[in-house]
Amino acid sequence: MSSVEIQPWIWIDAAQTFHALVDELSAQTRLAVDTESNSLHAYRERICLIQISTTQHDYLIDPLAIGDLSPLE
């Protein structure tokens, strides 16, 4: 058995915490990213959830609450 401690996910739904997360992510050497959308067949598709994992934490980002995601570019 591994002795790796699993950390709980971190919910990001405010601009201030989102910007702090972007700063933290820029220092990482490895990331895993996944997105969930309302459907690619909807009249106007929208990303409804962004999941980003580092070696330390898993982040769940609410893009509908944050709005401007351009800091991720």
Secondary structure, DSSP 8 states (H G I E B T S, - for coil): ---------EEE-SHHHHHHHHHHHTT-S--EEEEEES-TTSSS--EEEEEEE-SS-EEEE-HHHH---GGG-
